[in-house]
Amino acid sequence: MKLWSRGLGSTEITMDFRHYTVTKDPETGNILIVGNMQDPVNWEFRVTMEPDDIPGFMKILFNISVLVLGIKNAHRYLSYLLHRKEFATESDKERLEKVNKAYDAMMRRSRTGKR
């Protein structure tokens, strides 16, 4: 997946979801997607998926273009399942702890500065 936004200028970030950790947040029940973007930057990220996100997520997932792309490339998912250990860069637990610690520190700092 490639990500671009106006704030990135001419930079386009490559994301590979095969390397990311998906888990349930025990405090809120939300879904956390945690990982590192590595090309051309090395950014850790955390995406929180909440119940309000489900309609939009389903809208994307059931879009005819996405369905066709998924069907045409289903063999890639099977290949991933057979070779998924190659995509593990660090333990899921370590990655989750590292990113959550950084997230908590940054969010506390940001919110303290706004008061």
N, C-alpha and C positions, 0 to 999 in steps of 0.2 A: 504494500500500500504506500502511496506517496501522499505527503501532506504539504500543503502550501497555504500560506495566509499572507495578507498584505504586509503584516509586520515583519515577515521574513524576507521581504524584497524579492530578489531573484533566487533565493535559496529554496530548495525543495528537499524535504526530509523524507527519508525512506524508513518505513516501519515494517517489521516482520513479526506478525502476531504469533508465529510458531515459537518465538522465544519468550513470550510473556506469560505471566502467572495470572490465573483467574481464580478468585476465592471469594468467599462470603465474609463480609464484615460482621464479626460476632456481636458488636455493639448495636448496629443499626439494621442488620439483615440485608443491606445493600450489597451489590456485587462490586468487587474491586478488580481492576485490570492493572497490573503493575509490571514495569519493565524498563528497558533502556532503548532509546533511539540512538543509533550509532553512526549514521551516515547523513550528512557530513558533520553532525555535531554529536556529542556524547551527553545526552540528557536523560536523566531518570524521570519517569513520569508515573502518575497514578490517576486512573480514570475511575470515577465512582458512578455506577449505574444504579439509578433509583427507580421505584415503581412508575413514576411519571415519565420515564424514558422509554418504557416498553412500547407504547403506541408508535413512536417515531422509529424505534429499532425495528419493529415488525413491518412498518411501511417500507423501510430500506430492504429488509430481508426478503419480502415478498414482491418486490419490484420485478417485473418480467425480465429486465436486463440482468439483474443479480441472479435470478433463478437460472437463466440460460447459462450465465458464466459458471455458476456452481455445477450444473449438470455436465457441461462440457469439460470441466476440470475436476470432476469427482475422483478420478484416478490419482490426482496429486494429493488428495487427502489420504487415500489409502497408502500411498507411498510415504507420506509424513508419518502415519501411524506405525509403519514398519521401521522407520528410521528416527523416531522422535528423540531418542537419546542424544543424537548428534546436535540437537537444538538446545540442549540444556547447558547454560553457561555457568550458572551457580545454583545452589539449591533454592528451591522455591521459598522455603522458610527464611533463609538468609536474605534473599532479595526483598521479600515482603517486609521484614523487620527493618532493613536498611532504608527503604523508601518511605515506610511509614514514620520512622524516626525523623528523617529529613522533612517530610511533609508537616508533621506536628510542630517541629522547631520553626519552620518557615511561617506557618499559619499563625502561630502564637506571636511571633515577631511582627508580622504584618498587621494583625489585629490590634496589638498593643500600640503600634505607631499611629494608628488611625484615630485613637481616642483623644 
